[in-house]
Amino acid sequence: MDHEFARCFTKDLDSLAKEVALCDEDTLLWQVPPGIANSIGNLTQHLIGNLNHFIGATLGETGYVRNRDAEFSERYFTKAEMIDELAKTSKMLEKVLGSLTPEQLDKTYPHEPFGYSMTTNHMITKLVGHLGYHLGQINYLRRITQGSKS
């Protein structure tokens, strides 16, 4: 039902895949410059885990099991696998979000990750913002590290 949300996610995940594609796997993808907490690779793994957990597993019952700590501490995807996982995540989002009815969006989201109750619609909106926030970080991190303006 809600293809608007799916379009928001798909557009940003496509942009994220392009950012990852511009990174050298052995350096830029995993580089953490001074004063920065996470690499582009770790932030990308985090976004894949976040969306597959909060939308895929929770709303779509995909069976995805998240390891949030590993998203930040390990390199569990190669560059090619990361780009593939972003495409798979996009397809999952289209399927799950496309199946939600207006009534389901208005129901209370099954978990309280922020310590308070909210509708599923509200939670999905927060996840769109979270993706955009980290996408912006990744874009700036790549350009600063590469010395590139594009």
C-alpha positions, 0 to 999 in steps of 0.5 A: 500500500505505502509506495511513497515510503518505499520510493524514499528508501529506494532513492536513498539506498540507490544513492548509498550504493553509488557512494559505496561504489566510489570507494576503494575497498581496501582504503576509503571504505573502511578508513576512519579519519581522526575525529570520526567514529565510523567508516563508510563501510561500518555505517553502510552495514549499520543501515542494512542491519537497521532496515532489515531489523526494524522493517524486514524482521519486525513488519515483514517477518523475514526472519532477519537476525541483527547483530548491531555490534558487528555492524560497527566492529566488523567488516562482514561484507565486501564492497560487492556484497555490500552493494548487493545487500543494499539492492536486496534491502531495497527489494525487501522494503518495496515488498514489505512496505507495499503490503502494509495497509493504512490500518497497519500503518496506524497501529502501534509499532511492536517495539519501543526502540526510543523508549516510547510508543509510536505508530508504525507510520511514525517509526517508518518516518524515523527510519527514513530520516535515519537513512538520510542522516547517515547517507549525508554523513557518508557523502561528506566523509567520502568527499573529505577523505578523497578530497573530491567535491562531487 
